[in-house]
Structure formats: C-alpha cells, structure tokens
C-alpha cells in the first residue's frame, strides 16, 4: 500500500479498486435504458478513479474508498449528461404523455388511469404501454428543461430564477424539493410503492417485479409512468403557483 518513501502506492490503489468501478457501473446500468453501454460507464468510472487517486491525500481524514466512490459516480453521471442516451423521439413521446396526463388531471380532478391516458392520446392501451417501456430512463429533471427550445416558458424556470447559479443546486433552495415530495404523495399507491423500492431501497427492476408480482418490463412501464405523472404535476403546480 505504501512505498519506501511512505507515499501511497498509486498503482496498488488503481488495481485494488477496479472491481469497485465495475460494481458501481453495473449498479447504475441496472437503472438505465438498454441504449446505455456498461462499458461506457466503466470507462468513465476509471477516469473518476484516476482522478480520485490523483487528488486524494491521507490528511483528508476520509477513507480512500469513500472518497473514490464519490468521484467514480460523479464521472459516470457526467458521461450520461454529455451523451444523448435517451433519443429525442422518445423524449417527445414522453412529453406527449405528460401533456395528456395534465389535461386529464385538470378535466377529471383526479389522477387519470392508464386506459384514460391511452384514450386521450388516441392510441390503444398496448401502444401506450409500449411507449412507456421505450421511455425507460426518463428523468424527473433534465438540464435542457430550464431553457427548453420547444417552450418559451418551461415549468422548471419558475423554480429557478437565478440564472447565474447552478440550476440544479438552486432548485434545492427553493420550493422544488417540497413540490417533488407532494408529487410523490399524489402518485397512485402502486407507483408510490415502486418509487420507494427503487430509490429508497435501491432495488433493481427484477427485484421490484418479484415483490409486486409483475414482470420486469411491467415495472419499467410503471416507473416511466410515475416519472411522467410527477413531471406533469410539477408543471401544473408551477403554473398555478401552488409550489
């Protein structure tokens, strides 16, 4: 672990933590769509590991592995942000679903059912569920949401008025966090349970499917639908001044 001069052996640190990079990459891949290659995540993670080795000093007081995990995950997330891993056509389909949900929510005064959403989109239930499956990896927040070219006044702009700051960090100091909590609470019970198992318990889709008694692909559909419901509700709250 240490050379004769007492300094950390960087080659040893690199070799010892390659399995950690692979483990983190596969954990992240389990929650991402098929279009994301695990090898790309591993490559980005290795860059993060090298960065951690170069920056780490024993005087920091933190265990190296704890420090390295942060750097590795950060590098993987940067790779995902910089690559268009959810095709634009799929993103547009998810936007259509969100808009249909929003219209139905206002018209019905309650959370719409899958059959109602499909009817609003003028497609069959099977076609709607296929769209949800293709939308695996749909996120609650995208960087481009703050200045979306398709909308002059996007709902996330209303949560972040300081253009000089990092928008994601600024969100955490506004009403956005509470708005997200309210959006989760408003989900149908089944989707609320799914979100808890996925994000709080960190289970993968297969494990959640076993608990809920449905297939892995069905869990994927329900997760995409839950994210779309939350985005639609956040848009409604921002526009009506409820958040």
N, C-alpha and C positions, 0 to 999 in steps of 0.2 A: 504493500500500500504506500510505503514511503521510500524514497531514495536515500542514499547515504547522506545527502545534504539536508535531509529532514523534510523535503518538499513532497507534496502529494504526487504520486506516480500517475500522470495523466493517462498514459496508455492502459494502465490497470483499471482506472475508473471507466474508460471507454469500453473495454472488453467486458467488464463486470456488469455494465448497465445496458448493453444491447438487448438482452431479454426484456428489460423493463420497457424499452421503446416499442418492441413488438407487442407486448402485452397491452400497453396503452393504445396502440394503433388498432388492435383487434377489438378492444372495448369500444372505441369510438366508431369503428366501422359498423358494429352491430346496430348502431342507432342512425345510420345514414343510408341513403338510397343505393341501389346496385351500381349506379354510374360512378361512385367513388371507389377508386382502387386502393386497397390496403397498402400496396407497395408505395404509393404516393405519400400516404400518411407516415409510413415507416421512414421514408427518405426525409420528409420534413422533420420528423421526430429526431432523427440522427443529427440534423443541423441544430436542433434545440439542445440536444445532449452536448454537442461540441461547444455550443455557446455557454452552457452551464459550467462545463469543465473549465473553460477559459476565464469565466467570471468569478467562480467560486473561491472563497478564501475561508480557511478554517476559523478565522477570527470572527466570521459572521455569526457563529454560535448555532447555526442551523445544521441539521444532518444533511449531508450531500444529497441523498435520495429525495428528501422532501423538497429541496431546492430544485433538483433536476426535474422532478415531475411537473412543477410549475412551468419551467422553461420548455419542456417537451410538449406538453399540452398546448401551450401558447403558440409554439411553432406550427403545430398541426392545425390549429384554428386559423392561423394566418394563411396557411395553404388553402384552406377551404374558402376563406373570404376572397382570396385572389383568383380562385378558379370558378368558372360558371358551372357548378356541379348540379344545379337544378335548371334544366333547359328553359328558355324563355317561354316556349309554348305551354309548358306545364305550369309555369308560374301564372301565365294569363288565365289558364283554366281554373286555377285555384282562386284567382281574383274574381272570376265569374261566379264561383260557388259562394264566396264571401258576400258578394253583392246580392245574390239571390237570398241568402240567409238573412241579410239585413232588411230586405224588402218584406220578407215573410214575418220577421220578428216585429216589425212595425205594424204590419197588417193584422197579424193574429194576436199580438200582445203576449206571445209565449215563444218558447224555443221550438222551432219547426222540426218535424220528423223527417227522416230520410226520404220517405215517399213524397212528401210535400216539396222538398227541395228539388228532387228529380223532376217533378211535375212543373215546378216553376222554371226550371232550365229547359223544359220541353224535351226531355230525354227519358229513357227507361231507367228503372232502378239499377239494373245491371250496368248500364252505361255510366251512371253516376258513381257507382261503387268502383268501377274501373278507373274513372278519373281520380278518385281518392287514392287508389292504390298506386297510380302513376305519380301522385303528389307526395309520395314518401320522401321525407326530408324537408318538407315545407316548414319554414321557421316562423316564429312569432314576430321577430324583428329582422329586417334587412337594412344594411347601410343605405341602399338606394331609396328606402321608404321615406327618408327625410326630405328628399328632393326628387320625387318621382316625376319623370318626364311626362307620364300619361295623365298626371293630375296636378293642377297648379297649386292645390291646397290639400296636401295629404294629411291624414289624421295625426300622424306622429309629429308633424311640425308643431302641432298645438301643445304638445307636451315639452317641447324643447325650443325655447325662444332665444337662447344664447348661441348664436352661430359660431362664435369664436371658440367654444369649448367642444370637447369630445361629446357628440350627441348621446352615445350610449351611457357615458358616465353622468351626463346632465340629467338623463331620464331618472336615474336613481335618486335624484334630489328633488324630484317633482312629484306629482300625484300619480305617476305612471305605475309605481310599484303597487299602490293600493288598487289602482284600476285593474291590474293583472289579477290580483287576489280576488276581486269581485267577479272578474270574467271566469275564473276557475270555478268559483262557487256557483255560478249560474249554469254551468255545464250539466247535462243530464247525468244522473248518478253513475251510470256505467262508464261514461267517458271521464268523469271525475276520478273514479277509482283507477282507471287506466293511467291517467296522468300522474297520480300519486305513486303507483308501482313503477312507472317509467323514470320519473325524475327524482323522487324521494328515495325509493328503494333501489333504484338503478338496476332494475331487472331488464333483460332483453325481451324482444317481442315473442320469442318462443316460450319463455318462462311465463310471461303475462297471459299468453294464449292458453297455457295449461291451467292456470288459476281461473281464468274466466270461462273456460270450456269452449273456446272458439279457435279457429285456425290462426296461424301466424299472419297470413295475408289479411284476415279479417281485423286483427289487431292493428295492422298497418293502416287499413282504411279508417278505422275508428280514431286513430291518432291524428291522421291528416284532417279528419272532420272536426276533431276537437280544436286543433290549431286554427282552422278556418273560422269556427264559431267564436273563438276568443278574439281573433283579429276583427271580425265583423262587429263584435260587441264593443271593442276598444274604439273603433271608428264611430260607432253610434254615441258612445259616452263623450268622446271629444267634441263631436259636433253639437251635442245638446248641452254641453257644459256640465255634465254630471260628474266628470272625473276631477 
